[in-house]
Amino acid sequence: MTALEPVIGLEIHVQLATETKMFCGCRLSFGDEPNSHICPVCLGHPGVLPNVNEQAIVYALMIGEALGCEIAERSTFHRKNYFYPDLPKGYQISQYDHPIAVDGRLGDVRVHRAHLEEDAAKLSHKGASGRIHGSGASVVDFNRGGTPLVEIVSEPDIRSAAQAREWAQLLRATLASLGVSDCNMEEGSLRVDGNVSLRPAGSDELGTKTELKNMNSFRFLERGIEAEIERQRELIESGQEVEQETLHFHPDDGSLTPMRSKEYAHDYRYFPEPDLVPVVPTAEMREAARAALPELPAARKERYLTELDLPEATAASLAFQPELGGFFEDALAANSDATPRAIANWVTGDLVAALREQDLGEDPYRSKAEPREIAALAAMVEGKQVSHSAGKQILAKLAAEGGTAAGVVESEGLAQISDDSEIDAMIDAAIESEPEAADQVRSGNEKAIGRIVGAAMKNSQGRIDGGLAREKILERLG
Amino acid sequence: MIDREQVRHVARLARLSLSEDEEARITEQLSGILEHVEKISALDLNGVEPTTHVIELTNRFRPDVPVEAPPREVLLEAAPEGDGDSAGFEVPSPQA
């Protein structure tokens, strides 16, 4: 049997960070009291008229430009009809055959289209189970209803779950850099659905696809797609067929269950929205959108590689994680004597570890450490005023308590020992405390030196430079 | 033009329950409407852009500025069944 190849496309819904909703002047909100930002328009009262939010158009154009799309000369809205309590009008205003942007590319994946629409309201289900099935009543919160959304659809160019995660991260970083959305997956301002199918490797045809929903983190996205690839592979290899359906991902155990299909769900009976006139992006509107684009993550990574000489993985993690990259840029701007590479290493290494330890997620600005103090720390270590291991202690302290790097060095007594005789005495003591290792080094086993260096570092509380200690130990035992 | 089965299908999508009589009447009416609209196909429309709107206007936008809405209590009065605890719109669970 020919090997099977996954074919994956992503659909991303991103809530725009406008002040107000797509078609009415209600404020956007998250976590406010239910139904506290509602009006006759977003409640779908009879006779009301939608009124397009200009800023949503601006953001959509920026997204289209950032994704290298062709901007439509004339874009129209359609009604997508379906009956569900989260949709008071009985239809969602969306775009159909004239989306605002088409045919783009981000990284190695083509973008099929990006279109504007309104978000549905939020249903919460009464009863203990918390799940849809079995509960008798639901409460509708219309605060979310009418929030401007841009839906971005990729071409099925993705070939693995890991690639899907990486591309989604690049897309998130790109959208975040534009400032058009909070891009918060947990709160649902960025929602990623996956379309997955398998086909014989090398074939041009597409197999039957399934749609995966509810993967509300990058980790879950990768795990969900991975699980679905395996499920389809087993079906096909045992001679069964994949059924076209929508699957719901359960983060707690990683399982996928079919969502009971909304009856005839794909019979949307689209027709042009008679209450809205076409959007015709003018040259000025497009020019303004292009001018508003910042340095995009893909370009930023390239600059980190070529101009700052950062290693590939470091460049990617700074360029594709907007908060981390912003912190790094601020640290660079502090003009310390540290090289960009050293600052980058402290930020992506120890600072990220400290964030994890303090449960602060991925945003270094939530720690107490100031960017310029991380730069100062990097400069101190590079200038050998403090040792690398002392540097780690300083960083931990800065992240937990704030203050200045110099202040921590002072208060913790972490300055490098510069007095030669003091260093020599500590080296001698270290050798004496590890006689076995010392013998091994004498007989040519240099690996054993690590234990002596470790002892010297411990005795000095990290106030000796590790490289220097190593040199001096070798001198004595060589 | 349109048959009973299609009418039943569309009625179901709209969650409308039609009697036999209504089905018959609506099938006839919808067919009449479609026949009337069908007349347009007698014309040669090659190269004519589809009309998406009868008014020749484009780019009607509003500034992204919050607007005061009617009082919440008034809006919530339209709820089919108030949820005593959390002031909301209570509906039968869609998939129960």
Interface residues (C-beta under 8 A of the other chain):
Chain A: T18 E19 T20 C24 G25 C26 R27 E33 P34 N35 S36 H37 I38 C39 P40 L43 H45 N51 V52 N53 E54 Q55 A56 I57 R74 T76 N81 Y82 F83 Y84 P85 G90 L123 H125 K126 I132 H133 G134 S135 G136 A137 S138 V139 V140 D141 F142 R260 E263 Y264 D267 R269 P272 P274 L276 V277 P278 V279 V280 T282
Chain B: H9 V10 R12 L13 A14 R15 T52 H53 I55 L57 T58 N59 R60 F61 R62 P63 D64 V65 P66 V67 E68 A69 P70 R72 L75 L76 A78 D83 S86 A87 G88 F89 E90 V91 P92 S93 P94 Q95 A96
